[in-house]
Amino acid sequence: MKKQVFIFFSAASFVLFSFAAFNYLFDPLLMFNLTGTTKLKMFRKTNVYSRPHKAAQVDMIKPEILFLGTSRTQNGMDPKGLLKILDNNVSIYNTAINGLTIYELQKVFQHAICNNSSASFYIGLDLRIFNANDVKFRSDYDESIYKNSQCYSNLFGKFKYLIRAPQFQDIKNIFSPFKFNYFTKYGVTTPESIQLGYELFNEIKKQEEAYANKEYKDFKLSEAGLGIIEEILLESQKANRKIVLFIPPAHFRMWEILDKSLGLEAFLNLKKRLVEINERVANKLEKSAYDFWDFATYHPLTTEKLPDSPDSDIKKLKYFWEISHFKTNLGNIMLQRMNNISTPFDNFGSLVTSQNIEQKNQQLKHDLELWKIKKGHEIDPQ
C-alpha cells in the first residue's frame, strides 16, 4: 500500500512539475514574463485569458498611469501616444478588457492602486458597462488573481496558472507561423491580432447585427454601477489621484443603431448622470471636478465612408476597425485633446460639465437627424 501511495504521489509530482516547467518556460498566457521579453517567439493568444493576463502584467509593471475601459479603449488607446506627449520614462499600461463590466472595472482599479498607490487613470466609460441586466463577471474573470481591498494577494492565485494543464491550443501556438502576442507590451491590442481573418464589410455587418439585436436589447441602467463610479471618484479625490474620464468615440453609424435598438435618450441620460456624479463628488470635498471628455460626436473623424458591398473598393478605414472600435491613430488625437496639445482636429470632442451637457446632448440628437438625411454621403476625413 505504501509503495502504491509513493508511486501515485511521485507520478502526480512529476506531472505537476512538467506542467509548471511548460507554463514557466513557454508562458502561453504571459503570467510570469513581461510581454515582449520572452526569448521564445510564439503566438500567444492572451485575449482568451485577458483578465488574469493583464492583472499579472500590472503586478510586474506597477504602472504609474493606466487606461481602463472596454475593448474600445483596449484597441484604440496606445500608451506610446501618451509617452510622446509626456516625453519621460513614466510607466503606462492599457489594462482595458473586452466586455469589461462595472464590477470588473472596480476590481481592476483596486488592483492597480494596490500595486502603485499614486497611479493615475484614463477611464473610458461605455454605455454597456452600466447594463444592470449584464453578468457581474465574465467567464475568464478570476477573483484570486486580483489583490483584495486590503491589498493582499491570494497565494494560490498565480500558482494555479503555473500548474495549469497545457491546452492543445497552447502547444499548437508554439508551431504557429504567427510570432506575435495578442497584446503589445503596453497592453493595447496588436493590429495583427485584430486583422486575423478580417474582412471589413463582414466585420461591419457583424457589429451592426450584434448591437442591433443583442448588445442593447435588454439594457437597463445600473444604479449600482453608477454608485461604483461615484466610489472610485470619491476615493480618488481624497487621495489627490489624477483621473481623466472620457466617453469613447464610435463611428456615427453606431449611434444610429443605438437609437433604433434602445433609444438615444438612454445614452444621453447616462452622460448626464455621470457629469452630475463627477461634480457632486468634487463639490462634496470642495475640489475641482475631474476632466470629463465626450468623443461620441458627429465629426469628420467619426463619419468615414463605409463600404456598401463586399466588393467595395474601401479596403480599410483610417480611424476605425469597424463601426464600434477605433484605431490608435484616433486614440492619439484623443490623447492630444485630453492633454491640451493643439491638433488639426481641435474641434473633436469636448469637455462636458453641468453647464453644457444639455446643449451637447441636444446637439447629438440634432446631428443624428442630420446623419439620417445625409446617410450615404458621409463626410470623408481630411
C-alpha positions as CSV (number, residue, x, y, z in Angstrom):
1,M,0.0,0.0,0.0
2,K,2.8,2.4,0.9
3,K,4.5,1.6,-2.4
4,Q,1.3,2.4,-4.3
5,V,0.9,5.7,-2.5
6,F,4.5,6.6,-3.2
7,I,4.1,5.8,-6.8
8,F,0.9,7.8,-7.0
9,F,2.5,10.9,-5.4
10,S,5.7,10.5,-7.4
11,A,3.7,10.4,-10.7
12,A,1.5,13.3,-9.6
13,S,4.6,15.3,-8.7
14,F,6.2,14.6,-12.0
15,V,3.1,15.6,-13.9
16,L,2.7,18.9,-11.9
17,F,6.4,19.6,-12.3
18,S,6.1,19.0,-16.1
19,F,3.1,21.4,-16.2
20,A,5.0,24.0,-14.2
21,A,8.1,23.7,-16.4
22,F,6.0,24.1,-19.6
23,N,4.0,27.1,-18.3
24,Y,7.0,28.8,-16.9
25,L,9.3,28.3,-20.0
26,F,6.7,28.8,-22.7
27,D,4.4,31.0,-20.6
28,P,1.4,30.8,-23.1
29,L,-0.7,33.3,-21.1
30,L,2.2,35.5,-20.2
31,M,1.6,35.3,-16.5
32,F,5.2,35.1,-15.4
33,N,7.0,37.3,-18.0
34,L,6.5,40.8,-19.3
35,T,5.0,40.9,-22.7
36,G,7.8,41.1,-25.3
37,T,10.6,39.9,-23.0
38,T,10.3,36.2,-23.6
39,K,13.1,34.6,-25.7
40,L,10.8,32.1,-27.3
41,K,8.8,33.8,-30.0
42,M,5.4,32.2,-30.4
43,F,1.8,33.2,-31.0
44,R,0.2,33.9,-27.6
45,K,-3.5,34.4,-27.8
46,T,-3.6,36.0,-24.4
47,N,-7.1,37.5,-25.1
48,V,-8.6,34.2,-24.1
49,Y,-7.5,34.8,-20.5
50,S,-7.1,38.6,-20.8
51,R,-8.2,39.3,-17.2
52,P,-5.6,37.2,-15.4
53,H,-3.0,38.0,-18.0
54,K,-3.4,41.8,-17.6
55,A,-3.6,41.5,-13.8
56,A,-0.3,39.6,-13.8
57,Q,1.3,42.3,-16.1
58,V,0.1,45.0,-13.7
59,D,1.7,43.1,-10.8
60,M,5.0,43.1,-12.7
61,I,4.9,46.6,-14.2
62,K,3.3,48.5,-11.3
63,P,2.2,51.2,-13.8
64,E,2.1,54.9,-12.9
65,I,-0.6,55.6,-15.5
66,L,-3.3,53.2,-16.6
67,F,-6.1,53.1,-19.2
68,L,-9.3,51.5,-18.0
69,G,-12.3,50.5,-20.2
70,T,-13.8,48.0,-22.6
71,S,-12.4,46.7,-25.9
72,R,-12.8,50.2,-27.5
73,T,-10.2,51.5,-25.1
74,Q,-8.2,48.3,-25.3
75,N,-7.9,48.5,-29.1
76,G,-7.7,52.3,-29.5
77,M,-5.7,53.9,-26.7
78,D,-2.0,53.2,-27.1
79,P,0.3,54.3,-24.2
80,K,3.0,55.1,-26.7
81,G,0.9,58.0,-27.9
82,L,0.8,59.3,-24.3
83,L,4.5,58.7,-23.8
84,K,5.3,61.0,-26.8
85,I,3.2,63.7,-25.1
86,L,4.7,63.4,-21.7
87,D,8.2,62.9,-23.0
88,N,9.5,61.0,-20.0
89,N,10.1,57.5,-18.7
90,V,6.8,57.1,-16.9
91,S,5.4,53.6,-17.0
92,I,2.0,53.3,-18.7
93,Y,-0.2,50.3,-19.3
94,N,-3.5,49.7,-21.0
95,T,-5.5,47.4,-18.7
96,A,-8.8,47.8,-20.6
97,I,-10.5,44.5,-21.3
98,N,-13.0,43.2,-23.8
99,G,-16.5,43.1,-22.4
100,L,-15.5,44.8,-19.1
101,T,-18.3,45.0,-16.6
102,I,-18.5,47.8,-14.0
103,Y,-17.7,45.3,-11.2
104,E,-14.6,44.2,-13.0
105,L,-13.6,47.8,-13.6
106,Q,-13.8,48.3,-9.8
107,K,-11.5,45.2,-9.2
108,V,-9.0,46.3,-11.9
109,F,-8.9,49.8,-10.4
110,Q,-8.3,48.4,-6.9
111,H,-5.7,46.0,-8.1
112,A,-3.8,48.8,-9.9
113,I,-3.7,51.2,-6.9
114,C,-2.6,48.3,-4.6
115,N,0.4,47.9,-7.0
116,N,1.0,51.7,-7.2
117,S,-0.9,53.9,-4.7
118,S,-0.2,57.0,-6.7
119,A,-1.3,55.7,-10.1
120,S,-3.3,57.9,-12.4
121,F,-6.1,56.8,-14.8
122,Y,-7.8,57.5,-18.1
123,I,-11.2,55.8,-17.7
124,G,-13.3,55.1,-20.8
125,L,-17.0,54.8,-19.9
126,D,-19.1,52.9,-22.4
127,L,-22.9,52.5,-22.2
128,R,-22.7,48.7,-22.0
129,I,-20.6,48.9,-18.7
130,F,-23.7,50.2,-17.0
131,N,-26.2,47.4,-18.0
132,A,-27.9,46.2,-14.9
133,N,-29.0,43.0,-16.8
134,D,-25.5,42.0,-17.7
135,V,-23.5,39.5,-15.7
136,K,-21.2,40.9,-13.0
137,F,-18.1,39.0,-14.1
138,R,-17.1,37.3,-17.4
139,S,-16.0,33.7,-17.8
140,D,-12.3,34.4,-17.6
141,Y,-12.5,36.6,-14.5
142,D,-10.6,35.1,-11.7
143,E,-11.0,36.7,-8.2
144,S,-7.9,35.0,-6.9
145,I,-5.5,36.8,-9.3
146,Y,-6.5,40.3,-8.1
147,K,-5.4,42.0,-4.9
148,N,-8.3,42.5,-2.5
149,S,-9.4,45.7,-0.9
150,Q,-6.7,45.3,1.8
151,C,-4.2,44.8,-1.0
152,Y,-3.5,41.2,0.0
153,S,-2.7,38.7,-2.7
154,N,-4.1,35.2,-2.9
155,L,-1.0,32.9,-2.8
156,F,-2.8,30.3,-4.8
157,G,-3.8,32.8,-7.5
158,K,-0.8,32.8,-9.7
159,F,0.4,29.3,-8.6
160,K,-2.6,27.6,-10.2
161,Y,-1.6,29.1,-13.6
162,L,1.9,27.6,-13.1
163,I,0.5,24.1,-12.6
164,R,-2.3,24.5,-15.2
165,A,-2.6,21.6,-17.6
166,P,-1.3,22.8,-21.0
167,Q,-4.1,23.1,-23.6
168,F,-3.9,21.7,-27.1
169,Q,-4.1,25.3,-28.4
170,D,-1.0,26.2,-26.3
171,I,1.0,23.5,-27.9
172,K,-0.4,24.3,-31.4
173,N,0.6,28.0,-30.9
174,I,4.2,27.1,-30.5
175,F,4.3,25.9,-34.1
176,S,2.0,28.7,-35.4
177,P,3.5,30.7,-38.3
178,F,2.4,33.8,-36.4
179,K,5.0,35.0,-33.9
180,F,3.3,37.9,-32.3
181,N,1.4,38.4,-29.0
182,Y,-2.2,39.4,-28.9
183,F,-1.3,42.5,-26.8
184,T,1.7,44.8,-27.1
185,K,3.9,45.3,-24.0
186,Y,1.8,48.3,-23.3
187,G,-1.5,46.3,-23.2
188,V,-3.1,47.6,-26.4
189,T,-4.3,45.0,-28.9
190,T,-1.8,44.4,-31.8
191,P,-3.1,45.3,-35.2
192,E,-2.0,41.8,-36.4
193,S,-4.4,40.2,-33.9
194,I,-7.4,42.3,-35.0
195,Q,-6.7,41.6,-38.7
196,L,-6.6,37.8,-38.4
197,G,-9.3,36.6,-40.8
198,Y,-10.6,40.2,-41.0
199,E,-12.8,41.4,-43.8
200,L,-14.1,45.0,-43.4
201,F,-17.6,44.7,-44.9
202,N,-18.3,41.5,-43.0
203,E,-17.0,42.9,-39.7
204,I,-19.2,46.0,-40.1
205,K,-22.3,43.8,-40.7
206,K,-21.4,41.6,-37.8
207,Q,-21.1,44.6,-35.5
208,E,-24.3,46.1,-36.8
209,E,-26.2,42.9,-36.1
210,A,-24.7,42.4,-32.6
211,Y,-25.5,45.9,-31.5
212,A,-29.0,46.0,-33.1
213,N,-30.1,42.6,-31.8
214,K,-28.1,41.8,-28.7
215,E,-25.9,44.3,-27.0
216,Y,-28.6,46.9,-26.2
217,K,-31.6,44.6,-26.3
218,D,-32.1,44.2,-22.6
219,F,-30.3,47.3,-21.4
220,K,-31.3,48.8,-18.0
221,L,-29.2,51.5,-16.4
222,S,-27.4,50.1,-13.3
223,E,-27.8,52.4,-10.3
224,A,-25.3,50.1,-8.6
225,G,-22.8,50.7,-11.4
226,L,-23.2,54.5,-11.1
227,G,-22.6,54.0,-7.4
228,I,-19.3,52.2,-8.1
229,I,-18.1,55.1,-10.3
230,E,-19.0,57.5,-7.5
231,E,-17.0,55.4,-5.0
232,I,-14.0,55.4,-7.3
233,L,-14.1,59.1,-7.9
234,L,-14.6,59.8,-4.2
235,E,-11.7,57.7,-3.1
236,S,-9.5,59.2,-5.9
237,Q,-10.4,62.8,-5.0
238,K,-9.5,62.1,-1.3
239,A,-6.2,60.6,-2.4
240,N,-5.5,63.5,-4.8
241,R,-5.2,60.9,-7.6
242,K,-5.3,62.2,-11.2
243,I,-8.2,60.8,-13.3
244,V,-9.4,61.7,-16.7
245,L,-12.9,60.4,-17.7
246,F,-14.0,60.0,-21.3
247,I,-16.8,58.7,-23.5
248,P,-15.0,56.8,-26.3
249,P,-15.9,57.5,-29.9
250,A,-17.6,55.2,-32.3
251,H,-18.4,55.5,-36.0
252,F,-21.6,57.6,-36.2
253,R,-23.4,54.7,-37.7
254,M,-23.3,53.2,-34.1
255,W,-25.4,55.9,-32.6
256,E,-28.0,55.4,-35.4
257,I,-28.2,51.7,-34.4
258,L,-28.3,52.6,-30.7
259,D,-31.2,55.0,-31.4
260,K,-33.2,52.3,-33.3
261,S,-32.5,49.4,-30.8
262,L,-32.7,51.2,-27.5
263,G,-33.3,54.9,-28.0
264,L,-30.7,57.6,-27.9
265,E,-32.1,59.0,-24.7
266,A,-30.7,56.2,-22.6
267,F,-27.2,57.1,-23.7
268,L,-27.8,60.9,-23.2
269,N,-29.2,60.2,-19.7
270,L,-26.1,58.2,-18.8
271,K,-23.8,61.0,-19.8
272,K,-25.9,63.5,-17.8
273,R,-25.8,61.3,-14.7
274,L,-22.0,60.8,-15.0
275,V,-21.5,64.5,-15.2
276,E,-23.7,65.0,-12.1
277,I,-21.7,62.4,-10.2
278,N,-18.3,63.8,-11.1
279,E,-19.3,67.3,-9.9
280,R,-21.2,66.1,-6.9
281,V,-18.2,64.3,-5.6
282,A,-15.9,67.3,-6.2
283,N,-18.3,69.7,-4.5
284,K,-18.6,67.4,-1.5
285,L,-14.9,67.7,-1.0
286,E,-14.6,71.3,-2.2
287,K,-12.3,70.3,-5.1
288,S,-12.4,70.7,-8.9
289,A,-14.2,68.0,-10.8
290,Y,-12.2,65.7,-12.9
291,D,-11.9,66.4,-16.6
292,F,-14.7,64.6,-18.5
293,W,-14.3,64.4,-22.2
294,D,-17.0,63.4,-24.7
295,F,-15.9,62.0,-28.0
296,A,-19.2,60.5,-29.0
297,T,-19.8,63.3,-31.5
298,Y,-20.7,63.9,-35.1
299,H,-17.4,64.9,-36.8
300,P,-15.4,64.2,-39.9
301,L,-13.3,61.8,-37.9
302,T,-16.3,59.7,-36.9
303,T,-18.1,59.7,-40.2
304,E,-15.8,58.0,-42.6
305,K,-17.5,56.5,-45.6
306,L,-18.3,52.8,-45.0
307,P,-18.2,50.1,-47.7
308,D,-21.7,49.4,-49.1
309,S,-20.8,45.9,-50.5
310,P,-18.2,43.1,-50.1
311,D,-16.7,44.3,-53.4
312,S,-16.4,47.9,-52.3
313,D,-13.0,49.5,-53.1
314,I,-12.8,50.6,-49.5
315,K,-10.3,48.1,-48.1
316,K,-10.0,49.7,-44.7
317,L,-11.0,52.7,-42.7
318,K,-8.5,55.2,-41.5
319,Y,-9.8,55.8,-38.0
320,F,-11.9,52.7,-37.2
321,W,-11.6,48.9,-37.4
322,E,-15.4,48.8,-37.9
323,I,-18.3,50.9,-36.6
324,S,-17.6,50.2,-32.9
325,H,-13.8,50.1,-32.4
326,F,-11.5,53.0,-33.2
327,K,-7.8,52.7,-34.2
328,T,-4.8,54.1,-32.3
329,N,-4.3,57.0,-34.7
330,L,-7.7,58.3,-33.5
331,G,-6.8,57.4,-29.9
332,N,-3.6,59.5,-30.2
333,I,-5.7,62.5,-31.3
334,M,-7.9,62.0,-28.3
335,L,-4.8,61.9,-26.0
336,Q,-3.6,65.2,-27.5
337,R,-7.0,66.7,-26.9
338,M,-7.2,65.5,-23.3
339,N,-3.7,66.9,-22.7
340,N,-4.3,70.3,-24.3
341,I,-2.0,69.6,-27.3
342,S,-3.0,71.5,-30.4
343,T,-4.1,69.3,-33.3
344,P,-5.7,69.9,-36.7
345,F,-8.8,68.5,-35.0
346,D,-9.2,70.9,-32.1
347,N,-13.0,70.7,-32.5
348,F,-13.1,66.9,-32.0
349,G,-14.5,66.1,-28.6
350,S,-15.2,68.5,-25.8
351,L,-15.2,68.8,-22.0
352,V,-18.6,68.3,-20.6
353,T,-19.9,69.8,-17.4
354,S,-23.3,70.6,-15.8
355,Q,-23.2,73.9,-17.7
356,N,-23.1,72.4,-21.2
357,I,-24.2,68.8,-21.0
358,E,-27.8,69.5,-22.0
359,Q,-26.6,71.6,-25.0
360,K,-24.2,68.8,-26.0
361,N,-26.9,66.2,-25.7
362,Q,-29.3,68.2,-27.9
363,Q,-26.6,68.7,-30.4
364,L,-26.1,64.9,-30.7
365,K,-29.8,64.4,-31.3
366,H,-29.8,67.1,-33.9
367,D,-26.7,65.6,-35.6
368,L,-28.3,62.2,-35.6
369,E,-31.2,63.5,-37.6
370,L,-28.8,65.2,-39.9
371,W,-26.9,62.0,-40.4
372,K,-30.1,60.1,-41.3
373,I,-30.8,62.6,-44.0
374,K,-27.3,62.6,-45.4
375,K,-26.6,58.9,-45.0
376,G,-24.8,57.5,-48.0
377,H,-23.0,60.8,-48.3
378,E,-20.8,60.6,-45.2
379,I,-18.0,63.1,-44.7
380,D,-14.6,61.7,-45.5
381,P,-11.8,62.6,-43.0
382,Q,-9.3,65.1,-44.2
